[in-house]
């Protein structure tokens, strides 16, 4: 699995987790809290992977530090949305579902941006062998950090 496939898999896992969150309005508050914890952990792991493996390439080799700053702004917005969901009363189904949908849409937008803006800049500077090596590192790191969420 190369870097691009690993990131696509990671983004898919995050999207599935947010879809479960949207669908969780008919379940108990503990399920929601667990899903929010999973989404936050996945976002933390994703950010660590980007910082350790992807964004040094964008900053140094591609000269695209602007993309790194855009990513950080998007992640900050996602973290704010997660906090909004955590701050809702435990029995608020309708507002929770609405905000969960917004979170899902925001993550979908970030994934699209990354696929069409950030990754093409990385592809411009990485060889296929480098992308394959980084992909293996990324998946191993994900398994270590997110083992309890079945990466």
Secondary structure, DSSP 8 states (H G I E B T S, - for coil): --HHHHHHHHHHHHHHHHHHHHHGGGS-HHHHHHHHHHHHHHHHHHHHHIIIIIHHIIIIIS--HHHHHHHHHHHHHHHHHHHHHHHS-TT-HHHHHHHHHHHHHHHHHHHHHIIIIIHHHHHTT--HHHHHHHHHHHHHHHHHHHGGG--
